[in-house]
Amino acid sequence: MKKIFSSILYIAAALLMAGCAKTATVGPNDANKRYFEAWMQLNYPNLTAQGLGFYVVEETAGNGVEVEEDGYVLVDYRITDLEGNISSYTDPDAARQLGSYDATAYYGPKFWATAKTALPAGLHSAMIGQKAGVSRKVIIPSWLMTYKDYGTEEEDYLDPKLKKDETYDATSFSNTIYEFRVADFTEDINEWQIDSIGRFFKNNEVKIFGKPASEVFAGMDAKKDTVTVNGFYYKQVSQPADTASFKSDTTLYINYTGKLINGLVFDTNVERIAKDNGLYSATRTYEPMQINWGEEYADITMGSDKSTIISGFALTLWQMRSMEKGVGVFYSPLGYGANGSGSSIPGYAPLIFEIEFVEKPE
């Protein structure tokens, strides 16, 4: 009832403003503008538009690297409509608030590309030029939620036909509130991942086969110790039973565990590890996984249905020999790239795979 009453007030205020106008306007988004201005007058009457036309509700300045165009900004965020309904978020508290918390999901900052048409126009205006560490809560009107570039003035977005011979109705977008904190910025996302892997090599908290990563990867340098291709690293954990290469028609069996470099386990075929990490499913069979060898690492497949596997996983297997135990670490071009996979693997995420060759199951 409260939301309905508030909406009536906004509409009434918008009609009043329209009635007081001296001249009629004909822009495609004028009605949206009147509604938004009425909402702002009722809720934040003292705020002044900044940049392309966004409004800053709260702000804490940062002092780190500056966010620029054509790079990647690492952001914690919560996105809502004007009524406070959450549509997207990175923090576990929001998940708990919505009753959707999942212990197997990744919660933490994610990367946004900062090219001009990679972000909504209003968000881009609110983001570029900020410094790492900044926290902002900004309100962006619907006509600035388009990903198109119409110019440098708000009027160009209210009626883009004036400049681009193109119109759009902003009712296809929503007035949006962004609460965000910039954790970092980089111009080179792959170099950033390699640096992150280097920090992971020194980590004492994340365990690899039960040992601290710093112990397993002692002495490894992420800038120098890549194997086969850039961004891929392999560490032997136990000696193989035989150092001979496998023939291309060989069928092998492995146990494996996939992790993010923060230690979050996202996949395993080992029942104990699945249960320990909240991944266990009664509908899944936990047993050694079949691996089908190939002429090249890219030809390796998994399972009786010969499913393809990501390049980093295949490269890890390619380093290994009979009954060996080892771990591969690799950046996202060899994994799930910019999009990630499911709720556990964000975009641009380096991955870890612990792999052990085992006997064929009975």
QUIFENTA-V44467 format. One record per pair of residues at least 24 apart in sequence whose C-alpha atoms are under 6 Angstrom apart, sorted by sequence separation. I is the first residue (numbers start at 1). GAP is how many residues later the second one is. D is the distance in Angstrom with one decimal. If there is no record, write none. Layout:
BEGIN
I|GAP|D ; I|GAP|D
END
This chain:
BEGIN
14|24|5.3 ; 121|24|5.8 ; 198|24|4.8 ; 328|24|5.7 ; 13|25|5.5 ; 120|25|4.7 ; 121|25|6.0 ; 310|25|5.6 ; 328|25|5.3 ; 120|26|5.2 ; 121|26|5.8 ; 327|26|5.6 ; 120|27|4.6 ; 143|27|4.9 ; 327|27|4.4 ; 10|28|5.6 ; 119|28|5.9 ; 142|28|5.5 ; 10|29|5.5 ; 326|29|5.6 ; 117|30|5.0 ; 325|30|5.8 ; 117|31|5.6 ; 142|31|5.3 ; 325|31|4.3 ; 142|32|4.8 ; 324|32|6.0 ; 76|33|4.4 ; 142|33|4.3 ; 255|33|5.3 ; 324|33|5.7 ; 75|34|4.8 ; 141|34|4.5 ; 254|34|5.2 ; 323|34|4.5 ; 74|35|5.8 ; 75|35|5.4 ; 140|35|5.9 ; 253|35|5.6 ; 254|35|5.3 ; 323|35|5.9 ; 74|36|5.3 ; 140|36|5.3 ; 253|36|5.3 ; 74|37|4.4 ; 139|37|5.9 ; 253|37|4.6 ; 73|38|5.4 ; 139|38|4.5 ; 252|38|5.8 ; 253|38|5.7 ; 73|39|5.3 ; 138|39|5.7 ; 252|39|5.0 ; 72|40|5.5 ; 138|40|5.4 ; 251|40|5.8 ; 72|41|4.5 ; 137|41|5.6 ; 251|41|4.9 ; 71|42|5.9 ; 72|42|5.6 ; 137|42|4.2 ; 71|43|5.3 ; 136|43|5.7 ; 250|43|5.4 ; 70|44|5.3 ; 136|44|5.5 ; 249|44|5.8 ; 69|45|5.1 ; 70|45|4.4 ; 135|45|5.7 ; 248|45|5.0 ; 69|46|5.2 ; 135|46|4.2 ; 248|46|4.2 ; 134|47|5.6 ; 248|47|5.1 ; 134|48|5.6 ; 133|49|5.3 ; 132|50|5.0 ; 133|50|5.7 ; 132|51|5.5 ; 132|52|5.2 ; 206|57|5.2 ; 68|60|5.5 ; 67|61|5.3 ; 67|62|5.2 ; 66|63|5.8 ; 67|63|5.5 ; 66|64|5.7 ; 67|64|5.9 ; 66|65|4.2 ; 65|66|5.4 ; 64|67|5.2 ; 65|67|5.4 ; 63|68|5.6 ; 64|68|4.3 ; 62|69|5.0 ; 62|70|5.3 ; 62|71|4.0 ; 62|72|3.9 ; 52|73|6.0 ; 61|73|4.6 ; 51|74|6.0 ; 60|74|5.5 ; 60|75|5.0 ; 59|76|5.5 ; 59|77|4.5 ; 58|78|5.7 ; 243|78|5.8 ; 266|78|5.9 ; 58|79|5.1 ; 57|80|5.4 ; 242|80|5.4 ; 56|81|5.9 ; 57|81|5.7 ; 240|81|5.7 ; 241|81|5.5 ; 56|82|4.5 ; 240|82|5.4 ; 241|82|5.6 ; 55|83|5.4 ; 240|83|5.3 ; 55|84|5.1 ; 240|84|4.1 ; 54|85|5.7 ; 239|85|5.7 ; 54|86|4.9 ; 238|86|5.8 ; 238|87|5.1 ; 237|88|5.3 ; 237|89|4.8 ; 236|90|4.4 ; 235|91|5.7 ; 260|91|5.0 ; 235|92|5.4 ; 259|92|5.9 ; 234|93|5.8 ; 259|93|5.0 ; 234|94|4.5 ; 258|94|5.6 ; 81|95|4.8 ; 233|95|5.6 ; 258|95|4.6 ; 80|96|6.0 ; 81|96|5.9 ; 233|96|5.1 ; 257|96|5.6 ; 80|97|5.2 ; 232|97|5.9 ; 257|97|5.2 ; 79|98|5.8 ; 232|98|4.4 ; 256|98|5.4 ; 79|99|4.8 ; 231|99|5.4 ; 256|99|4.5 ; 231|100|5.4 ; 255|100|5.8 ; 52|101|6.0 ; 53|101|5.9 ; 78|101|5.2 ; 255|101|5.3 ; 52|102|5.4 ; 77|102|5.5 ; 254|102|5.4 ; 77|103|4.2 ; 254|103|4.4 ; 76|104|5.5 ; 253|104|5.8 ; 254|104|5.4 ; 76|105|5.2 ; 253|105|5.6 ; 75|106|5.6 ; 75|107|4.7 ; 253|107|5.8 ; 74|108|6.0 ; 75|108|5.6 ; 74|109|5.3 ; 74|110|5.0 ; 73|111|5.9 ; 74|111|6.0 ; 73|112|4.4 ; 72|113|5.7 ; 72|114|5.4 ; 71|115|5.8 ; 71|116|4.2 ; 67|118|5.9 ; 29|129|5.6 ; 27|132|5.5 ; 105|238|5.1 ; 106|238|4.7 ; 105|239|4.4
END
